[in-house]
Amino acid sequence: FQAAPPEEAHRESLPTGRSRPSQENNPSCIAWDRKKMSYAMTSSAAMGLPSGFRRHAATTYREPIWNSPRYYNYVRDMMSRFGRDLEARRVRESRLNPERQTVPQDLQPLTVEVTEFYIRQNATSHHTEAFEQVSGAGGEGGHGGSLRGSPVIRRGAPFYFAVRFDRPPDPKKDAVRLVFSFGPNPSITRGTCAMIPVAMDQRTLSGNKRVWEACIQRKDGKTLILEVQTPCTAPVGIWKCTIESERGNQGARVTPMGVRPRKVEEEGGKEEEEVPAQLARREHQCDVDVYLLFNPWCKEDAVFMEEDALRKEYVENENGKVWVGGSHRQPRGRRWVFGQFDDVVLPATVCLLELSRLKHSERGDPIKVSRAISAVINSNDDDGLIVGGWHGDYKDGTPPTSWTGSVAILEEYLREGGRPVKYGQCWVFSALTVTLCRALGIPCRSVTNFVSAHDVNRSLTVERYYDQSGCEVDRGGDCDSLWNFHVWNDVWMARPDLPNGYGGWQAIDATPQEESEKMMQCGPAPLEAIRNGQIGFSYDTAFVFAEVNADVVHFQENPESPWGFSRLHVDQYHVGRRVVTKSPFKDDDLGDTDIEDITDQYKNPEGSLGERLATYKALSSTECSPVYYGYPEGALEPDVSFSLTDLDSVPYGEGFNVKVNIQNKSEEKRKISAVLSVFSVRYTGGMAHRIKCSSVEFEMQPNSDETMVLRVSPKEYLGRLDREHCLLKMHAIAHVAQTKQSWSDEDDFALRKPRLNIQINGSPRVGGECNATFSFQNPLTDAALTNCTLSVEGPGLQRPRITRKRDVKPGELVTFMERFFPQKSGNRKIVATFNSKQLTEITGSTNVKVGE
């Protein structure tokens, strides 16, 4: 990339939008080398770093600091600054050279003195005024090098732009063009470069939102105030603007594309000849990054969303909830600060899109952009944003439960020179996807599927295996699994690549599960196709269909079977028990009444004809599944019914009962053998610890009822939990000797943790000190909480911060106090999470009204 030209000597400055982007912070000047996993920076002289300073150069004789990202960035920035300073000195020297003036004075083209992007005024009409790049957060502005901000505009909508020249333009001799360029190799034919002639007599735009266009709104002496139309299909990201001016003598004519030789007719009007003309040309590169975003307010844009209430939630809301725990009967929402307007988000998003290697000409397509985002959020293929961690040991990073928002993750990513941040899990991947999509203007929501299938062999089924004693057989990591919950995203867009009717919400998933086109990426898959079982539509529809619709097949060890197992039970209704998101019409800090059930958008009602037809339609498109569908041949009509009693949730630290109700409906005795077991599980479905198991044999009288009960005390499960989510699974298997009837069932539930209460003291005002207290009661009456931390974050109130806290005594009602200094007025929200070695993810949030 070429560094921006040095500033003109004695250039006047205006209040906003006229300063140069600092190359130290300019992501457009950073190129990512995938193979070397390093950045390379070039100055205006294409100057690279010496090999000794490159991140992965041989360093056998160097201390570790020489290869650290922080030192690398320091050297890169220093060399870039030296290169710009050198260029500026050479330009000043050339101006002092009396022989440099080679163009006659009357042919001097217009010289641009000042440009004005009307950053804040345009932002209001483009719905981007909340971006800190626009507002100049912290009193000194945002990214782009300009301490006074950068333009953030939406495609398909006009914006205003002013240019002041060194003299009034002459319509007969001067021509002016605007050149907007995108990416390292701008091309007009590929849509990454636009040359816009400025006609001195054009006062209105044509209204065509698919083309680049400009008109003069007002001419005031040396100043032109222009209205510029951007296409509704333009690539999103950072655009650069150059102003070209040309001037000719009496032998030239001004055309929309510039100054050209004048043609005259000879006598008879047949032949033409060109009058000799002298031309001169000058370029001025504007020194700001122009962020161009998708436009859900524009009907012609592929991401157009008609309802204003939905746009406010899915584009403009920077706070939200991700549903991460509990069960399908009692989901638990976790507050998250998406923070898409923070000054770190747009630069980081631009860097990540570069990392994705998505062609610059394809970055106007929300289908391709959202798919690329699903790939670069995880670090598996391309050293993307965040490393997935499900192992429980997070000493070399931050535990997933400690994050309260996206901003801290993106800040760490940029601060460390693009090194993936540690660690995240599915809800963190989903929340980051919301941040990036909303920042770019793609409507996006976080979606949680309770009891989510991970279908490895693409059979549209999940197989569970049990030994003869009724305990589940662990077959290692590369097998089907049932996640207690899984979180992904829906993005809103048109799908012109598919038949009519498949636009709207599309599922994408940034959690690395299975490869798609040799990358860990997933979607966008149309919800309408998922609901109808049309798994052949792009992208990855079959995988998402299985997540919400797969049948669960239970097999039990059988020595008489040729392959060692026999089919025990097929559960057609266990997967996809409930699909939820946050409601756009409610916001609940004290409870979870702001949940919205969207299961019907993903699947037909369980047991309905439509649900089975969709499943059979999907099965006809896959090769690996029919063997699992059907029922045991020759089985007698079952005359004993079994029912596992569901548990919604259990308070942390209390005991519970596992109950199976049995009813003998026959006129004869029945011999029952049964196994009840309880074990702790990770939310991905893997078993953490076996807690208790009990087997029993008994005889039931005709037409009688029995209840099997397995009691589990707190001492039996405390210390054997997966402490991140505190999830438990109960499983039951039963056989009837006389009829050879078999039955099995399972259910998951979560231990209910206390809520973190937040109290704001006093009346917060911008710039003034504000105190908040955070309190909860330790549910463990015989154990202290150690290694305690408190994570606090609130847009406009407090940047992300994690502080260490003292140990909490057994059963103690503990209170912590934090102070902060609000930076923005209005209704704000503060989010906090408490973590300890024994108990994690005690969360809370509250609204804060900040006065001026």
C-alpha positions in Angstrom: 0.0 0.0 0.0 1.2 3.5 -0.8 1.4 5.8 2.2 -0.7 9.0 2.0 1.1 12.0 0.5 2.5 14.6 2.9 0.4 17.5 4.0 0.5 20.7 1.9 2.6 23.4 3.5 0.5 26.0 5.3 -2.7 24.0 4.6 -5.7 25.5 6.4 -7.7 23.3 8.6 -11.5 23.2 9.1 -13.4 21.9 12.2 -14.0 18.4 10.9 -13.0 15.9 8.3 -9.8 17.4 6.8 -6.9 15.8 8.5 -4.8 12.9 7.3 -5.2 9.3 8.6 -2.3 8.3 10.8 -0.6 5.3 9.2 0.2 4.0 12.7 -3.4 3.2 13.2 -4.6 2.8 9.6 -5.7 -0.8 9.0 -5.7 -0.1 5.2 -1.9 0.0 5.4 -1.6 -3.4 7.0 -1.3 -6.5 4.8 -1.6 -10.0 6.3 0.6 -12.8 5.2 -1.2 -16.0 5.9 1.7 -18.3 5.3 4.1 -16.4 7.6 1.3 -15.4 10.0 2.7 -11.9 10.1 2.0 -8.4 9.0 4.1 -6.5 6.5 4.1 -2.7 6.3 5.3 -0.7 3.4 6.0 3.1 3.2 5.6 5.3 0.2 8.9 3.9 -1.1 7.7 0.3 -0.7 10.0 0.0 2.2 9.8 -3.3 4.1 11.1 -4.2 7.5 14.6 -5.6 7.7 14.6 -9.4 8.1 15.9 -9.1 11.6 12.7 -7.2 12.6 10.2 -9.5 10.9 8.1 -11.5 13.3 9.3 -14.9 12.4 12.9 -14.1 11.4 15.7 -16.3 12.9 16.3 -15.1 16.5 18.7 -17.6 18.0 20.8 -14.7 19.4 17.9 -12.4 20.4 15.9 -12.0 23.5 12.1 -12.8 23.2 11.2 -9.1 23.0 12.6 -8.8 19.6 10.0 -11.1 18.2 7.1 -9.8 20.3 4.1 -8.3 18.5 4.4 -5.1 20.6 8.0 -4.6 19.5 7.2 -5.5 15.9 4.5 -2.9 15.8 6.8 -0.3 17.3 9.4 -0.8 14.6 6.8 -0.9 11.9 5.3 2.4 13.0 8.7 4.0 13.4 9.8 3.1 9.8 6.5 4.2 8.3 6.8 7.6 10.1 10.4 8.0 8.9 9.3 7.3 5.3 6.5 9.9 5.4 8.8 12.5 6.9 11.4 11.9 4.2 8.7 12.3 1.5 7.5 15.5 3.0 11.0 17.0 3.0 11.6 16.1 -0.6 8.3 17.7 -1.6 9.2 20.9 0.2 12.6 21.0 -1.5 11.0 20.6 -4.9 8.8 23.6 -4.3 11.8 25.7 -3.6 13.4 24.7 -6.9 12.9 27.6 -9.4 13.2 25.2 -12.3 10.2 23.0 -11.1 7.6 25.3 -12.7 7.2 23.7 -16.2 3.5 24.5 -16.8 2.5 28.1 -17.9 0.6 30.1 -15.3 -2.6 30.2 -17.4 -2.6 26.4 -17.7 -2.3 25.7 -14.0 -5.1 23.3 -12.9 -7.2 23.9 -9.9 -5.4 23.2 -6.6 -7.4 21.7 -3.8 -6.8 23.7 -0.6 -9.3 22.0 1.8 -11.9 19.2 1.7 -14.8 18.8 4.0 -16.8 15.6 4.5 -19.4 17.0 6.9 -18.8 14.0 9.0 -21.5 14.6 11.7 -24.1 16.1 9.4 -23.8 13.1 7.0 -23.8 10.7 9.9 -27.2 11.9 11.1 -28.9 11.2 7.7 -27.0 7.9 7.3 -27.9 6.6 10.8 -24.2 6.4 11.8 -24.0 9.2 14.4 -23.4 6.6 17.2 -20.0 5.5 15.8 -17.1 6.9 17.8 -15.3 7.5 14.5 -17.9 10.1 13.8 -18.3 11.6 17.3 -14.6 11.8 18.0 -14.9 9.8 21.3 -12.8 10.9 24.2 -12.6 14.4 22.9 -9.9 13.6 20.5 -11.7 11.6 17.8 -11.5 8.1 16.5 -9.6 5.9 14.1 -8.4 6.8 10.7 -5.6 9.1 11.8 -7.9 12.1 12.0 -8.2 13.1 15.6 -11.5 14.8 14.5 -13.1 11.6 13.2 -13.7 9.7 9.9 -16.7 9.7 7.6 -19.0 6.7 8.1 -21.7 6.5 5.5 -24.1 3.9 4.1 -24.2 2.9 0.5 -27.2 3.7 -1.6 -27.7 7.1 0.1 -26.2 10.5 -1.0 -23.8 12.4 1.2 -22.4 15.9 1.1 -18.9 16.8 0.4 -17.2 20.2 -0.1 -14.0 21.2 -1.9 -12.2 24.6 -1.8 -9.8 25.3 -4.6 -7.2 28.0 -4.9 -9.4 30.0 -7.3 -12.9 29.8 -8.7 -13.4 27.0 -11.2 -13.8 28.1 -14.9 -16.5 26.0 -16.5 -15.0 26.5 -19.9 -11.4 25.5 -19.1 -11.5 23.5 -15.8 -12.7 19.9 -15.4 -13.1 18.2 -12.0 -13.4 14.5 -11.3 -13.9 12.5 -8.1 -12.1 9.1 -7.9 -13.2 6.7 -5.2 -11.0 3.6 -4.9 -11.2 0.4 -2.8 -8.6 -2.1 -2.0 -5.0 -2.5 -3.2 -5.9 -2.9 -6.9 -8.9 -0.7 -7.7 -10.7 -1.6 -10.9 -13.6 0.2 -12.6 -14.8 -3.1 -14.2 -14.8 -4.9 -10.9 -16.6 -2.2 -9.0 -13.7 -1.2 -6.8 -13.0 2.1 -8.5 -15.3 4.9 -9.5 -14.5 8.0 -11.6 -17.2 10.6 -11.2 -17.2 13.7 -13.4 -18.4 16.8 -11.8 -20.6 18.7 -14.3 -20.6 22.4 -13.5 -24.2 22.7 -14.7 -25.7 19.6 -12.9 -27.7 20.5 -9.8 -29.6 17.3 -9.1 -28.9 13.6 -8.9 -30.7 11.2 -11.3 -32.1 9.1 -8.5 -30.5 5.9 -9.7 -29.2 4.2 -6.5 -27.1 1.7 -8.4 -24.5 4.1 -9.8 -21.9 6.5 -8.6 -22.9 10.1 -9.3 -22.2 13.6 -8.2 -23.9 17.0 -8.6 -23.2 20.5 -7.4 -25.5 21.6 -4.6 -24.0 25.1 -4.3 -21.1 27.0 -5.8 -19.6 29.8 -3.6 -16.6 31.4 -5.2 -13.7 29.0 -4.8 -15.9 26.4 -3.0 -18.0 23.6 -4.5 -20.5 21.8 -2.2 -21.2 18.4 -3.9 -23.8 15.8 -3.3 -22.4 12.3 -4.0 -24.5 9.2 -4.6 -23.0 5.8 -3.8 -24.3 2.6 -5.4 -26.4 0.3 -3.2 -24.2 -2.6 -4.4 -20.8 -1.0 -3.6 -18.2 -3.0 -1.6 -18.2 -2.2 2.1 -15.0 -1.2 4.0 -12.6 1.7 3.7 -12.7 3.8 0.5 -10.2 6.5 -0.5 -11.1 9.6 -2.4 -8.9 11.5 -4.9 -9.9 14.8 -6.6 -8.5 15.2 -10.2 -8.5 18.6 -11.9 -7.6 19.4 -15.5 -7.2 22.7 -17.4 -6.7 23.5 -21.1 -6.0 26.5 -23.4 -8.1 27.9 -26.1 -7.5 24.8 -28.2 -9.2 22.5 -25.6 -12.8 21.8 -24.6 -14.3 20.7 -21.2 -16.2 17.4 -21.4 -17.7 15.3 -18.6 -14.6 13.1 -18.7 -12.1 15.9 -18.6 -10.4 18.4 -20.9 -10.0 17.2 -24.5 -8.7 18.8 -27.8 -11.2 21.0 -29.6 -12.5 19.7 -33.0 -13.4 22.1 -35.8 -15.1 21.4 -39.1 -13.6 22.3 -42.4 -15.6 23.9 -45.2 -18.3 21.5 -46.4 -18.6 20.1 -42.9 -17.1 16.7 -43.9 -13.7 16.6 -42.3 -12.6 17.5 -38.8 -9.2 18.4 -37.5 -8.0 18.8 -33.9 -6.8 22.3 -32.8 -3.5 21.9 -30.9 -4.2 22.0 -27.2 -2.2 22.2 -24.1 -3.4 20.2 -21.1 -2.4 20.1 -17.4 -3.6 17.8 -14.7 -3.3 17.7 -10.9 -4.4 15.1 -8.3 -5.3 15.6 -4.6 -5.7 12.6 -2.3 -8.1 13.2 0.5 -6.5 12.4 3.8 -9.4 10.5 5.5 -10.6 7.0 5.4 -14.2 6.8 4.2 -16.1 3.9 5.8 -18.8 2.7 3.5 -21.4 0.3 5.1 -24.4 -1.8 4.2 -27.7 0.1 4.3 -30.7 -1.7 5.8 -32.7 1.6 5.4 -32.3 1.5 1.6 -34.9 -0.6 -0.2 -32.5 -1.3 -3.0 -29.9 -2.7 -0.7 -29.8 -6.5 -0.2 -30.0 -6.1 3.6 -33.0 -3.8 3.6 -35.2 -4.4 6.7 -38.5 -2.6 6.6 -39.6 -2.4 10.2 -38.0 0.3 12.2 -38.3 -1.5 15.5 -36.4 -4.5 14.1 -33.7 -2.2 12.7 -33.3 -0.6 16.1 -32.7 -4.0 17.7 -30.8 -5.9 15.0 -28.6 -3.0 13.7 -28.5 -0.2 16.3 -28.8 -2.0 19.7 -25.3 -2.2 21.2 -26.5 -4.2 24.3 -28.2 -7.5 24.2 -28.5 -11.0 25.6 -27.1 -14.4 24.6 -29.0 -17.4 25.9 -26.3 -19.7 27.3 -27.6 -21.8 30.1 -30.5 -23.4 31.9 -32.6 -25.8 29.9 -35.2 -25.5 27.1 -37.9 -25.2 29.8 -36.1 -22.5 31.7 -33.5 -20.8 29.5 -31.0 -18.3 31.1 -30.0 -15.1 29.3 -26.5 -13.6 29.7 -26.0 -9.9 29.1 -23.5 -9.0 26.5 -22.2 -5.6 25.3 -21.9 -5.9 21.5 -20.4 -2.4 21.3 -20.5 -2.1 17.5 -20.1 1.7 17.7 -16.8 1.6 19.7 -13.8 3.1 17.9 -12.0 -0.2 17.8 -14.7 -2.2 16.0 -14.7 -0.8 12.4 -10.9 -0.9 12.1 -10.8 -4.5 13.5 -13.6 -5.5 11.2 -11.7 -4.2 8.2 -8.6 -6.0 9.2 -10.5 -9.3 9.7 -12.1 -9.0 6.2 -8.6 -8.6 4.8 -7.6 -11.7 6.7 -10.5 -13.6 5.2 -9.1 -13.1 1.7 -12.5 -12.4 0.4 -12.1 -10.6 -3.0 -12.5 -6.9 -2.7 -15.0 -7.0 -5.6 -17.2 -9.4 -3.6 -17.4 -7.3 -0.4 -20.6 -5.7 -1.5 -22.4 -9.1 -1.4 -23.8 -9.7 2.1 -23.9 -13.4 1.4 -20.2 -13.6 0.8 -19.4 -11.1 3.6 -21.4 -13.0 6.3 -19.8 -16.3 5.2 -16.4 -14.7 5.5 -17.2 -13.4 9.0 -18.2 -16.9 10.1 -14.7 -18.0 9.0 -12.5 -15.3 10.5 -14.2 -15.1 13.9 -12.6 -18.5 14.8 -8.9 -19.0 14.6 -8.8 -22.5 13.2 -7.9 -21.9 9.5 -6.6 -18.3 9.2 -5.5 -17.2 12.7 -8.7 -15.4 13.1 -10.1 -13.4 16.0 -10.5 -15.8 18.9 -9.3 -19.3 19.9 -12.0 -21.8 20.9 -11.4 -23.4 24.3 -13.5 -26.1 25.9 -10.7 -27.7 28.0 -11.3 -25.8 31.2 -7.6 -24.7 31.6 -7.4 -21.0 30.7 -4.2 -20.0 32.5 -2.6 -18.6 29.3 -5.7 -16.5 28.4 -9.0 -15.2 29.6 -11.8 -17.8 30.5 -14.8 -17.5 28.2 -17.0 -16.8 31.1 -15.0 -13.7 32.1 -15.8 -11.7 28.9 -18.7 -9.2 29.3 -18.6 -7.8 25.7 -16.9 -7.8 22.4 -14.8 -4.6 22.7 -12.2 -6.0 25.0 -11.6 -8.9 22.7 -11.2 -6.7 19.6 -8.9 -4.3 21.5 -6.6 -7.2 22.5 -6.6 -8.5 19.0 -5.4 -5.2 17.5 -3.1 -4.5 20.4 -1.3 -7.8 19.9 -0.8 -7.2 16.2 -3.5 -9.6 15.0 -2.7 -12.6 17.3 -5.8 -14.6 18.0 -7.3 -13.9 21.5 -7.7 -16.7 24.0 -10.5 -18.0 24.7 -14.0 -18.3 23.5 -16.9 -20.7 23.3 -20.0 -20.8 21.0 -21.8 -17.8 22.7 -18.6 -15.7 22.5 -18.3 -16.5 18.8 -21.9 -15.6 18.3 -21.7 -12.4 20.2 -18.6 -11.3 18.2 -20.5 -12.1 15.0 -23.3 -9.8 16.1 -20.8 -7.0 16.7 -19.1 -7.3 13.3 -22.3 -7.8 11.3 -24.1 -4.9 13.0 -21.0 -2.7 12.6 -21.1 -3.3 8.9 -24.8 -2.8 8.7 -26.0 -6.4 8.3 -29.0 -7.0 10.6 -28.0 -9.8 13.0 -29.3 -11.7 16.0 -27.8 -14.3 18.3 -29.7 -17.6 18.3 -29.6 -20.4 20.8 -30.8 -24.0 20.1 -31.4 -26.1 23.2 -30.4 -29.7 22.7 -28.4 -29.2 19.5 -27.1 -32.1 17.4 -23.6 -32.2 16.0 -23.9 -34.6 13.1 -20.4 -35.7 12.2 -21.2 -38.4 9.6 -24.0 -36.4 7.9 -26.6 -39.1 8.5 -29.1 -36.6 10.0 -29.0 -38.7 13.1 -27.1 -38.7 16.4 -26.1 -42.2 17.7 -25.8 -42.9 21.4 -24.2 -46.1 22.6 -24.6 -47.8 26.0 -23.1 -50.9 27.6 -25.0 -53.8 29.0 -25.1 -52.1 32.4 -26.8 -49.0 31.0 -23.9 -46.6 31.1 -23.0 -44.5 28.1 -20.0 -45.6 26.1 -17.4 -42.8 25.5 -16.3 -43.2 21.8 -13.9 -40.3 21.8 -14.1 -36.8 20.3 -14.7 -37.6 16.6 -18.3 -38.8 16.9 -21.8 -37.4 17.0 -22.8 -35.4 20.0 -25.7 -33.6 21.6 -24.8 -30.1 22.9 -27.0 -29.0 25.8 -27.2 -25.7 23.9 -25.5 -24.2 21.0 -25.4 -20.6 19.9 -25.1 -19.3 16.4 -26.5 -16.3 14.4 -29.2 -15.3 12.0 -28.4 -12.5 9.4 -31.1 -10.8 7.3 -30.6 -10.4 3.6 -32.0 -11.1 0.2 -30.9 -14.3 -1.6 -30.9 -13.6 -5.3 -28.8 -16.8 -5.8 -31.8 -18.9 -4.7 -35.4 -19.2 -6.0 -37.9 -16.7 -4.8 -39.0 -17.0 -1.2 -35.7 -17.9 0.5 -34.6 -14.4 1.5 -34.9 -13.1 5.1 -33.2 -14.7 8.0 -30.2 -16.8 7.2 -28.2 -19.0 9.7 -24.5 -18.6 10.0 -22.2 -20.2 12.6 -18.7 -19.0 13.5 -18.0 -21.8 16.0 -15.5 -24.3 14.4 -17.4 -27.6 14.1 -17.2 -29.0 10.6 -15.3 -27.8 7.5 -17.2 -26.3 4.6 -15.3 -25.7 1.4 -12.1 -26.6 3.4 -12.7 -23.9 5.9 -14.3 -23.8 9.4 -17.3 -21.7 8.3 -21.0 -22.2 8.1 -23.8 -20.5 6.2 -25.6 -18.5 5.3 -28.4 -21.1 5.3 -32.0 -19.9 4.6 -34.3 -20.6 7.5 -37.1 -21.3 5.1 -35.0 -24.1 3.4 -34.1 -25.5 6.9 -37.8 -25.6 7.9 -38.8 -27.4 4.7 -35.9 -29.9 4.7 -34.5 -28.6 1.4 -30.9 -29.3 2.4 -29.4 -28.9 -1.0 -29.6 -25.0 -0.9 -26.5 -23.1 -0.2 -24.8 -22.9 2.2 -24.5 -25.8 4.8 -28.3 -26.2 5.1 -27.9 -29.9 5.8 -25.7 -29.3 8.8 -28.0 -26.7 10.4 -31.1 -28.9 9.6 -29.5 -31.7 11.6 -28.8 -29.4 14.5 -32.5 -28.8 15.0 -34.1 -31.9 13.5 -31.8 -34.9 13.8 -33.3 -38.1 15.3 -31.5 -39.6 18.3 -30.8 -43.3 17.9 -29.9 -45.3 21.1 -27.9 -48.5 20.8 -27.1 -51.0 23.6 -24.3 -53.5 23.7 -25.6 -56.9 22.6 -23.2 -59.9 22.3 -25.6 -61.7 20.0 -25.5 -58.8 17.4 -23.2 -59.2 14.4 -21.7 -55.8 15.1 -21.9 -55.8 18.9 -24.9 -53.5 19.4 -28.6 -53.6 18.8 -31.0 -50.7 18.4 -32.7 -49.7 21.6 -34.8 -46.7 20.8 -35.3 -43.9 18.3 -36.2 -40.5 19.7 -37.6 -38.3 16.9 -38.4 -35.3 19.2 -35.4 -34.8 21.5 -33.3 -32.5 19.3 -34.1 -28.8 18.8 -36.3 -28.7 21.8 -36.4 -24.9 21.7 -34.8 -22.2 19.5 -34.7 -18.7 21.1 -33.3 -15.2 20.7 -33.8 -11.8 22.4 -37.1 -10.1 21.7 -36.8 -6.8 19.9 -39.7 -5.4 21.9 -38.6 -6.1 25.5 -35.5 -5.7 27.7 -35.3 -7.3 31.1 -32.3 -6.9 33.5 -33.9 -8.8 36.4 -35.3 -11.8 34.6 -35.7 -13.4 31.2 -39.1 -12.2 30.0 -37.3 -10.7 27.0 -36.9 -14.1 25.4 -38.4 -14.8 22.0 -39.2 -18.3 20.9 -38.4 -18.7 17.2 -38.6 -22.5 17.0 -41.4 -22.3 14.4 -39.0 -20.4 12.1 -36.6 -23.3 12.1 -38.9 -26.3 12.1 -42.5 -27.5 12.0 -44.2 -28.5 15.2 -42.8 -31.7 16.6 -45.0 -34.7 15.6 -46.8 -32.8 12.9 -47.1 -34.1 9.3 -45.1 -31.1 8.1 -42.2 -32.0 10.5 -42.0 -35.6 9.3 -42.3 -34.7 5.7 -39.5 -32.2 6.0 -37.4 -34.9 7.7 -38.1 -37.4 5.0 -37.4 -34.8 2.3 -34.0 -34.2 3.9 -33.4 -38.0 4.2 -33.9 -38.4 0.5 -31.0 -36.1 -0.1 -28.4 -37.9 2.0 -26.8 -41.3 1.7 -26.0 -42.2 5.3 -29.3 -42.3 7.1 -32.0 -44.7 6.1 -30.6 -47.6 8.1 -31.4 -45.8 11.3 -35.0 -45.2 10.6 -37.7 -47.8 11.3 -38.7 -49.8 14.3 -37.7 -53.2 15.7 -39.3 -56.1 13.8 -41.3 -58.7 15.6 -41.7 -56.7 18.8 -44.8 -57.2 20.8 -47.2 -54.3 21.5 -45.7 -52.5 24.5 -48.0 -52.7 27.5 -45.7 -50.9 30.1 -45.3 -47.2 29.9 -42.2 -45.3 31.3 -41.9 -41.6 31.9 -38.8 -39.7 33.1 -39.8 -36.7 35.2 -38.3 -33.5 33.9 -36.4 -31.1 36.2 -36.5 -27.5 35.2 -33.6 -26.4 37.4 -32.2 -27.0 40.8 -30.7 -24.3 43.1 -26.9 -24.6 43.3 -25.9 -26.4 46.4 -29.3 -28.3 46.9 -30.1 -32.0 46.4 -32.5 -33.4 43.9 -34.4 -36.6 42.9 -34.4 -38.5 39.6 -37.8 -40.1 39.1 -39.1 -42.6 36.6 -42.9 -43.3 36.6 -43.9 -46.8 35.4 -47.4 -48.1 34.6 -48.2 -51.7 33.9 -51.2 -51.6 31.6 -51.5 -55.4 31.1 -53.5 -58.0 33.0 -50.3 -60.0 33.8 -47.3 -59.5 35.9 -44.2 -57.9 34.4 -40.6 -58.2 35.4 -38.8 -54.9 35.1 -35.0 -54.3 35.0 -33.9 -50.6 35.0 -30.8 -48.5 35.4 -30.8 -44.8 36.5 -27.7 -42.7 36.2 -26.6 -39.1 36.8 -23.5 -37.5 35.5 -22.2 -34.0 34.9 -21.7 -32.8 31.3 -20.0 -30.1 29.4 -22.4 -28.0 27.4 -21.0 -29.6 24.2 -22.6 -32.9 25.4 -19.4 -34.6 26.5 -19.5 -36.3 29.9 -17.4 -34.6 32.6 -17.9 -37.0 35.6 -20.1 -39.9 36.5 -21.9 -38.9 39.7 -24.3 -41.7 40.6 -25.7 -44.9 39.1 -28.2 -47.4 40.4 -29.7 -50.6 38.9 -32.8 -52.4 40.1 -35.0 -55.4 39.2 -38.5 -55.9 40.4 -41.9 -57.4 39.5 -44.9 -55.3 38.8 -48.4 -56.4 39.5 -51.1 -56.2 36.8 -52.5 -52.8 36.3 -50.2 -51.2 38.8 -48.0 -48.1 39.1 -44.5 -47.8 40.4 -42.0 -44.9 40.9 -38.3 -45.4 40.8 -36.3 -42.7 42.7 -32.6 -41.9 42.7 -31.6 -39.3 45.3 -28.5 -37.1 44.7 -27.2 -35.0 47.5 -25.1 -31.8 47.2 -22.0 -33.6 48.5 -22.3 -36.2 45.7 -22.2 -33.6 42.9 -20.2 -30.6 44.2 -16.6 -30.8 43.1 -17.6 -33.1 40.2 -19.3 -30.4 38.0 -18.1 -28.7 34.9 -18.0 -25.4 36.7 -18.5 -23.2 33.7 -22.2 -24.2 33.2 -23.1 -26.6 36.0 -25.0 -28.9 33.7 -26.3 -32.4 34.8 -27.7 -35.2 32.7 -30.0 -37.9 34.0 -30.5 -41.1 32.0 -32.7 -44.1 32.4 -32.9 -47.5 30.6 -35.5 -50.2 31.2 -36.4 -53.6 29.9 -39.5 -55.8 30.2 -38.6 -59.4 30.3 -41.8 -61.0 29.1 -42.4 -58.8 26.0 -38.7 -57.8 25.4 -39.9 -54.2 25.4 -37.0 -51.7 25.7 -37.2 -48.0 26.7 -34.6 -45.3 27.3 -34.8 -41.6 27.9 -32.5 -38.7 29.0 -32.8 -35.1 30.1 -30.5 -32.3 31.0 -30.9 -29.6 33.5 -28.8 -26.8 35.0 -28.0 -25.8 38.6 -29.4 -22.3 39.2 -26.8 -19.8 40.2 -27.4 -16.6 42.2 -27.9 -13.4 40.3 -25.4 -10.5 40.7 -27.3 -7.4 42.0 -26.1 -4.0 40.8 -27.0 -0.7 42.6 -26.1 2.7 41.2 -25.4 5.3 43.9 -26.3 8.9 43.3 -27.2 10.7 40.1 -24.5 10.0 37.4 -23.5 12.9 35.2 -21.1 13.1 32.2 -17.5 13.5 33.5 -18.5 13.1 37.1 -17.6 10.2 39.5 -20.2 7.5 39.9 -20.2 4.6 42.3 -21.8 1.2 41.8 -22.2 -1.7 44.3 -22.2 -5.4 43.2 -23.6 -8.0 45.6 -24.6 -11.7 45.8 -24.7 -14.4 48.4 -22.4 -17.4 48.2 -24.6 -20.4 47.7 -21.9 -22.8 49.2 -22.4 -22.9 52.9 -19.2 -25.0 53.5 -16.8 -23.7 51.0 -15.2 -20.3 50.3 -14.8 -18.8 46.8 -11.2 -18.1 45.9 -9.3 -16.5 43.0 -12.2 -14.1 42.5 -12.5 -11.6 39.7 -15.2 -9.0 38.7 -15.6 -8.0 35.0 -17.4 -4.7 34.4 -18.3 -3.0 31.1 -20.8 -0.4 29.9 -20.8 1.6 26.6 -20.4 5.3 27.4 -19.9 4.4 31.1 -16.9 2.2 31.6 -14.5 0.5 29.2 -14.0 -3.2 29.7 -12.2 -3.9 33.0 -11.4 -7.0 35.0 -10.3 -6.5 38.7 -9.3 -9.1 41.3 -11.4 -9.4 44.4 -10.9 -10.9 47.9 -12.1 -14.4 48.8 -15.8 -14.8 49.6 -16.6 -16.7 52.8 -19.0 -19.7 52.9 -22.6 -18.4 52.7 -21.4 -14.8 52.8 -23.5 -12.0 51.4 -20.6 -10.1 49.7 -20.6 -6.6 48.3 -18.0 -5.0 46.0 -17.8 -1.4 44.9 -16.5 0.1 41.6 -16.3 3.7 40.4 -16.5 5.0 36.9 -16.8 8.3 35.0 -19.6 8.4 32.4 -18.6 9.8 29.0 -22.0 9.9 27.3 -25.4 11.0 28.5 -28.7 9.2 28.1 -29.9 5.7 29.1 -26.9 3.5 29.4 -26.4 -0.1 30.6 -23.7 -1.6 32.8 -22.9 -5.3 32.7 -20.9 -7.3 35.2 -19.7 -10.9 35.7 -18.2 -12.5 38.8 -15.9 -15.5 38.5 -14.1 -17.7 41.0 -12.3 -21.0 41.1 -15.3 -22.8 42.6 -18.2 -20.9 40.9 -18.2 -19.0 37.6 -20.5 -16.8 35.6 -22.6 -15.0 38.3 -23.9 -12.2 36.1 -26.0 -9.0 36.4 -26.9 -5.8 34.6 -28.8 -2.7 35.1 -29.8 0.5 33.4 -28.0 3.8 34.2 -29.5 7.2 33.4 -26.7 9.7 32.9 -27.4 13.4 32.9 -25.6 16.1 31.0 
